[in-house]
Amino acid sequence: MSKKSIIQLSEFDITQKIIEAMSNVCTRSVLFSVKNESKDVPTIAEELKISISTVYKTLSNLEELALAEVDKYVITPDGKKIKLYRSRIGKVEITLENLEPTLNLHPNDVISKSIT
């Protein structure tokens, strides 16, 4: 068995991290809840019936993996700045051949909707 280069190891590591993230139902739910429109954390938490802290932690992980991003900011009437998150991924395909995983990420082509 040949020794992997650092680049190969780092590519595997990110692939492995994304595969592990996508195996979690909460992570998938949060990611795909912001696929068609940008949403803030309380909205996501309410829709998915999960805690706000879980949503924040999940979104932080998704941002670290470059699967989600802050799409825009809105200012509330009382001057509070709120982040609206959006999925960067429209579709995820994970295949396993000869025990080697292949990850295909398809970009999210949905244009975010404005909140007025």
C-alpha positions as CSV (number, residue, x, y, z in Angstrom):
1,M,0.0,0.0,0.0
2,S,1.5,3.3,-1.0
3,K,1.8,6.2,1.4
4,K,-0.5,9.0,0.7
5,S,0.8,12.5,0.2
6,I,-0.2,15.4,2.4
7,I,-2.4,16.8,-0.3
8,Q,-4.2,13.4,-0.7
9,L,-4.6,13.1,3.1
10,S,-6.0,16.6,3.4
11,E,-8.4,16.0,0.5
12,F,-9.5,12.7,2.1
13,D,-10.0,14.5,5.4
14,I,-12.3,17.1,4.1
15,T,-14.2,14.5,2.1
16,Q,-14.5,12.4,5.2
17,K,-15.7,15.3,7.3
18,I,-18.4,16.2,4.7
19,I,-19.5,12.6,4.5
20,E,-19.7,12.4,8.3
21,A,-21.6,15.7,8.4
22,M,-24.1,14.5,5.7
23,S,-24.7,11.3,7.7
24,N,-26.2,13.3,10.5
25,V,-30.0,13.9,10.0
26,C,-29.9,17.2,11.9
27,T,-27.1,18.6,9.6
28,R,-28.9,17.5,6.5
29,S,-32.1,19.1,7.7
30,V,-30.5,22.4,8.5
31,L,-28.5,22.5,5.3
32,F,-31.5,21.7,3.1
33,S,-33.9,23.9,5.0
34,V,-31.9,26.9,3.6
35,K,-31.6,25.6,0.1
36,N,-34.5,27.5,-1.5
37,E,-34.4,30.6,0.6
38,S,-32.2,32.3,3.1
39,K,-33.3,32.1,6.8
40,D,-32.2,33.2,10.2
41,V,-31.4,30.8,13.0
42,P,-34.7,31.2,15.0
43,T,-36.7,30.5,11.9
44,I,-34.7,27.3,11.1
45,A,-35.0,26.2,14.7
46,E,-38.8,26.7,14.8
47,E,-39.3,25.0,11.4
48,L,-37.2,21.9,12.3
49,K,-38.3,21.8,16.0
50,I,-34.7,21.8,17.2
51,S,-32.9,24.1,19.7
52,I,-31.4,27.4,18.6
53,S,-28.0,26.4,20.0
54,T,-28.1,23.2,17.9
55,V,-28.8,25.3,14.8
56,Y,-26.0,27.7,15.5
57,K,-23.5,24.8,16.1
58,T,-24.7,23.0,12.9
59,L,-24.4,26.1,10.8
60,S,-21.0,26.9,12.2
61,N,-19.8,23.4,11.1
62,L,-21.5,23.8,7.7
63,E,-19.8,27.1,7.2
64,E,-16.4,25.6,8.1
65,L,-17.0,22.9,5.5
66,A,-18.0,25.6,3.0
67,L,-21.5,24.0,2.6
68,A,-23.4,27.0,3.9
69,E,-22.8,30.7,4.0
70,V,-24.2,33.9,5.3
71,D,-26.2,35.1,2.3
72,K,-27.1,38.5,3.7
73,Y,-27.8,40.6,6.7
74,V,-31.1,42.3,7.7
75,I,-31.6,45.0,10.2
76,T,-34.6,44.7,12.5
77,P,-36.7,47.7,13.4
78,D,-34.9,47.9,16.7
79,G,-31.5,48.0,14.9
80,K,-30.4,44.5,15.5
81,K,-28.3,42.9,12.7
82,I,-29.5,39.4,11.8
83,K,-27.6,36.9,9.6
84,L,-29.6,35.0,6.9
85,Y,-28.0,31.7,6.0
86,R,-28.1,29.9,2.6
87,S,-27.0,26.5,1.5
88,R,-24.2,26.5,-1.1
89,I,-25.2,22.9,-2.0
90,G,-28.2,21.9,-4.1
91,K,-27.4,18.2,-4.1
92,V,-25.0,15.8,-2.5
93,E,-24.0,12.4,-4.0
94,I,-21.9,9.9,-2.0
95,T,-20.8,6.7,-3.7
96,L,-18.7,3.9,-2.4
97,E,-16.6,1.8,-4.8
98,N,-14.0,-0.6,-3.7
99,L,-14.3,0.9,-0.2
100,E,-13.3,4.3,-1.5
101,P,-15.9,7.1,-1.0
102,T,-16.5,9.5,-3.8
103,L,-18.2,12.8,-2.9
104,N,-20.0,14.9,-5.6
105,L,-21.3,18.3,-4.4
106,H,-23.6,20.1,-6.8
107,P,-24.0,23.9,-6.3
108,N,-27.2,25.5,-5.2
109,D,-28.6,27.3,-8.2
110,V,-31.6,28.7,-6.4
111,I,-31.4,32.5,-6.1
112,S,-32.1,33.7,-2.6
113,K,-35.4,35.4,-2.0
114,S,-35.5,38.9,-0.4
115,I,-37.1,39.4,2.9
116,T,-39.0,42.6,3.2
